[in-house]
């Protein structure tokens, strides 16, 4: 099922290709626009795509222009402090593997709820636990196996500092100021890190359901989706998930020596073989990548 499952988002609509007809959509952490373009193609009257990264939105705007959609608008915004003018403004608010990477996931969900009309839908997705998502645990395990965790941690810290400075957000000068920053919208702790991968919550049906209940949603549905990622070889994982990721590629290029890169690649390939549970040879390697889709309705006031 898709995050914008027609059976849950608009069950009364009969046309499967235009079931979002007349709906206003808010896409949080839109990235390069996979979800935005899907909503635009399904008849949405308007789609507002937000992301903290202007580079991502630039790619999205180019894709929108190429497809000649006139119902899409982009907005550079922090998902933890969206414009107040958006309160009760959208029929559907959703985040496809976005809000789960926020430093404050529950606050991010509350912002989505605030921006949704009463009776509207709030939808988001999250990856499962480490045991359910073998495909995404390989690189962190390889970092630890090679003794590179400190280098990895320092790289993320420096990158986050650079992001905040480039965004014009003042850094706390003391621990007291750091703690006080937690109380204000738009301050340091509310800025996602787009230079290095951020930590995410491990989703489960009970966790996502309880979080949506706490956010004041009703008629909640949480669905598990299990996929098997199949690759030709363990080395294919390195090419697809490491070298194809701008964040990881930048870390390898700028922070590691050639010897460390070789060591890390070998560790990645070894762990892929281990995690694939022997499904190799002519079948290549196979890794689990399970996710959860959660959809709820904003209660009428």
N, C-alpha and C positions, 0 to 999 in steps of 0.2 A: 504493500500500500504506500501511496505517496503521502508526504506530510500534509498536503491539502487534499486529503481523501474526500472525494465527492459524496460518498455515502455518509460521512460524518460532518463535513463542513456545510454542505448544501443538499441534504437528503431529499428535499421536495422538488429539486430541479431535474427535469427529464433528459436534458441534452448534455451528454458527457463531455463535449468539447467546449461548451459555453456555460458551464454550471456556475461560473463566477460572474455572470452577466449582471451589471449594475452594482457590483460590490467594490468598495474601497479597501485596498490592501496595504498593510504596512509590513515591510520586510526588514527585520532587524539583523544586522551583520550580513548584509546582502552579498558581500564579496564581489565576485565578477558577474553575479546575477543569474545563476541557474534557476533559483526559485522565482526571482522577479520575472524573468522571461517566460517561465511556465505560467505564472498567474496572468501575465499580459496576454498570452496566447489562448487563455481560457475565458476570455470575455470580460475581465475586470474593467470597471469604468475608469479606475485610477490605481496605480501602484506607486507607492513611495518607498524607495530603496535607500536604506541608511547603512553607513559603515564608518568606522573610525579612520579608515585608510582612504585617502583621496586617490591614491594610485589604483586601488581596487575599483573605485567608482569611475575612474577615467576609462578603464577597460570596459566596464558595464555600459557607460554612455556610448562608446564606440559600437558595442554589440547592438544596443537599442537602435542606433542610427542605421546600422547595416540592415536590420530587420524592418525598419520604418515603422516602429511602434510610436504612437503619439499619446499613449496613456501611461507613460512611465516618467517619474521625476526622481532625481537623486538628491540626497542630502547628507553632507558630512556631519555626523553626529555621534555623540557618546551614548551608547545604549542604556547607560545607568542614569542619565539625566537628559531625557528627551525634551523637546520644546513643550512648554506648558500649554501652548495653543492647540496641541494635539490631543488634549484630554477628551475622552468620549468621541473620538473623531473617525475611527476606522471600523468597518464591518468585521474585518479579520486582521489580527496581528500575529505574525509568526516569525520563528527564528530557526533556520535549518543548521543544526550543529554550530550555533553561534553563542547563545546566552550561556551554554554550559561551560564556556571558557572564561566567563566573566569572573573577576575576583570576588564578586558578590552575586551569586546566581539568583538567590531569592529576590534581591532588590531589582535585578534585571527583569525578572518575571513580573514583578509588581508594576514596573514601568510599562510593560506590554499591556497589562490589564488596564492600567489607567488610560492608555491611548485608545482602548477598544470601546465601542459603543455598548450600551447595556443590551444584552441579548446577543452580542456578537461573539465570535469565536477567537480563542487564543490557542495557538499551536506551536509546539517546539519539539525538537528531537535531540537525543543524546546517545552517545555510545555506551555500551554496556560495561561491565566490570572488566578487569584485566584478563580474567579467565574466559570472558566472552568475546574479547577483542584481541586475539593473538597478533593480528596484523599491526597493531599500534603499540605493542609492548616491546617489540624487537629492539628499536633504537635505544630507548632508555636502558634496557638490560645490557646492550653492547657498551654503552657509555660507562656503566658501572664495572663491567667485566674488564675493561681496559684501564681502569683507574683514572678516568677523565672527568669524573663528576665535578670536581672542584673547578676545572676549566670551563665546563658547561655552565655551572652556577654563576661564575664570575662574568661570563659572556652575556648571560641574561640580565644580570644586574646592571652592567654597563650599557647594554642596549636599552633597557627601560629608562635609565637616566637620560640617555640621548633623546629618546622619544618625548619625554616630558619637557625637556629643554626646547626641543624643536617646536613643540606645541605651545610654548609660552607659559607652561604651568610651573610655578615656583617649587623648588625642592625644599623639604623641611630642613631647617637648620639645627633642630634639636629633637630628642625623643618626645618631649612634651608637645612640640609643634606637630610632630608626626602623628601622635595620638589624636590631637585636636582636629587634624585634617579629616579624620574618619567621619566627623559630624557634618561636613559641608559638602554640598553638591559640587561636582566638577573638580575636586582636588585630587591629590596624587594617588590615593588608593582607588580612585574610580577610573583610572586610565588603563585600558587593556594594553598588552604588550604585543605589537605586531612585528617585532624584529626577531624574537625567538619564541618558540612555542610556549604557550601558557599551560598551566595545570588545568585539568578539567575534572568535573565531578563524575564519579562512576554511577551511571544511571541504573535504575531497576524499576519495575512496575510500581512497587510500594513507595519508593522514594519520590518518583515523579508525581504519583497520585496524591501523596500527602502534601507535597509542595504546592500543587494546584489548589487543593482544598484550603490551605493556609492563605493563598492569594485571593480567595473569595470566589472561586470558579465552581460551576455545577455541571452536571451531565458529563462527567469526565470519562474519557476512554484512553487507555494506555495499551499500545500494541507493540509486541516484540517482533522485530524483523531480523532474521538470521540469513546471512550470506556467506558464501565460501569464496575467498579470494584465491584464484589459481594463477600461478606464474610458471613460466617455462623452467626457471631455475632459481636457486637462492640468490645468485648474482643479479637476477632481474629485479629482485626486491630492492637492492641497492640503487639501481638505475631509476626505478619508478618512485620509491618513497623517500630516498635520500637526495640524490642528485636532482630530482625534479622538484624538490621543495626549496623555494628561495631562501627560507630561514635556515634550513639545515645545510644547504649548499654554501651559504655565507659563513656559517659557523666553521665548516670544514676548511674553507679557503683562507679565512682570516685568523683562525685560532689554533689550528693544528699544524704540526710539522708533517712533511711527506711520510715520515716513518709512522707517525701516529695515525695518519689517514689509512695507510695500509693495514695497520693493526686493527683499526676500527672496522674497516670493510671486512676483514677476515672474521672478526667477532660477529658482525651482523649476519654473514652467510652461515656461520656455525649455528647461531641461535635460530635462524629461519629453518634450518634442517631439523633442529631439535623440536621446535614448536609445531612443525608440520606432521609430527607423529609418524614418520616413515612413509608418508605419501609422496614419494619422489619418483625417480627413474622416469619411465615414459609418461607418467601423469604429471611430471613437474612437482611443484610444492603447493600445498594448500593450507590456508590459514583462515580461521574463523574471524568474522567481523560482524558482530551482532549490535543492533541498535534498537532504541525504543522511540516510538512516536506518541506524543501526548496531545490530546485535544480536549478543551473544555469550553464552557459557555459562561460569559460574564452575567452574573445574576442581575435581574431587573431590580432597580432601586424602589 
